[in-house]
C-alpha cells in the first residue's frame, strides 16, 4: 500500500532535549573507530578552537533516528516498519556538536514516492541547541520494501 502523499511537509513536534555527554561522545568515537583527539581530549579540542570535546559527524544519527521514530510510528502514515531498511543519510552542519549541548530534533517529511513497489520516505531532522540555534540538518531516506507476491 502506497504511503499517503498528503504527509509531505508534515512536521512533528520537537523532541525533549538530549544532553550530549563527553562519555557518550567518547563511546561513539570508539565504536566507529575514529581516533580523532578532539573527540576525547578537551585540550585537543580547545587547540582546534572548540570550547570542549566535539562529536564525530555521524553522532547525531542516534538522536535523529530516535526522533524519526515518531514519524515511522505514526499510524496515519501507514508505514510497515517491519519492511523498512535505511537507504541513505546526509548531514549538513552549521557547527559541530559539543559536549554539554542540549539538543532537540524536529522531524519533517520531505518526500514520499513509490519506486518498483517500494515506498521511499525522506525525513529531514533539524537539530537545534538550547538557544534555538540550528546545529545540523539531517536527511534520512527510509525504504519500505515491497511485499512479496504470494
N, C-alpha and C positions, 0 to 999 in steps of 0.2 A: 504494500500500500504506500503510495507516494505521500511525502510529507506535505503539510498544508503551506502553500506559498505565502499565505497571509501573515505568517510568522516572521517573514523577512522584515528586519527593522525593529523587532520586539526587543526591548531592553528589560533586563531583570534587575531587581534591587541590589544595591551593593552588599557585599558580604560583610560579616563582622570583621573587625581589624585583626590582622595576623601580625604578631610581633616577631620580627626577624632576629634570631639569636645567633651569637658568634658560634656556638656549638653546632647549631643546625647548618650554618654555612660550612664549617669545617667538615662535618659528616658528609654533606652533599659533595663537596670538592673531592673528598677521599673516595666516595662511591663512584664518581665519574672519572676518577684517575687524573684529576687536574692538580698538579703540584704548585700552581702559582702562589708565591708567598703572600700576596695581598689578600688571599682568601683565609689565611690562618694566622698572620702576624700583623698586629696593629701598626707596629713601627714600619714594616714594609709598605703597608697601605698608606700611611702618612707620608712616606718618602715619595709616593706617587701622587700626592695631593688629596688623598681621601681622609676624612675625619676618623674613620675606623675601618675594620676589615670590610671588604666588599664581597658580594656573592658572585659565583660563576654565572654567565649569561643565561643558562638554562634553569637556574634555581627557581625562577618564578613559575615554571611549569607546574610544580607541585601545588602552588597556590591557585593558579588559574584553572588547572584541571578540576580541582575541587569546586571552584565557582561554576564551571561549565556543567557540573553535575546537576545544578538546578535546572539548566536548560534541557539536558537529555532526559531528566526525570519528569519533565512537565507532561502530565497525561494528555493534555490537549494537543500537544505537538504530535504524539503518536509514534515516537521513535522506539523501535525494538532494540533495546540496548544489548541484548544477547547476540545481535548480529553486527555490532559496531566494532570497527577497527580504527586505530588512529592513523590518519592519512598523511598529515603534514603539520608542521609547527613553525611559526616565524615570530621573531621578536624585533621590536623597534624601540630602542631605548632613548630616553631623554637624559637619564643619568643612571649610574649603577645602583643596584640595591645595596644598602648598607646595614650592618648590624645596628639594631635599635630602631630601624624603620618600623612603623605600624602601617601596614598596607591593607587597602580594601580593593576588591575587584568588582567591576560592573561588567556583566556579560551581555552582549548584543548579538542576535542572529543576523549575520551579514549576508548570508545567501543559502538558498536551498535549490538543489537541482537533482534531476534523475538522469543517470547515465547507465545504459545497459542493464536496467532493472535495479541498479544500486541507488540509494539515496545519499547525496553528498550534502553535508551540513557544515557551513562555515560560521565559526563563532569567534567574535572579537572580544578580548578581555582587556579593559582599560584598568590599569593598576595605578592607584593614587596613594600618596602618602597622607599622613595625619593632617597636613596643612591643605590638603585637597589638590596638591600639585601632581600632574601626570608624571609617573616614573617610567613606565613602559607600556606599550600596547602589544598584545599577543594576538596572533591569528592561528586558530586551531581548525584543522579540517578533519571531520569525522566522516567515515564511510559506513553506512548500514548496508551490508551485503544483501543482495537479492536472495529471497527464499528459494531453496532448491525445488525444482519441479518434482512432483510426486511420481 
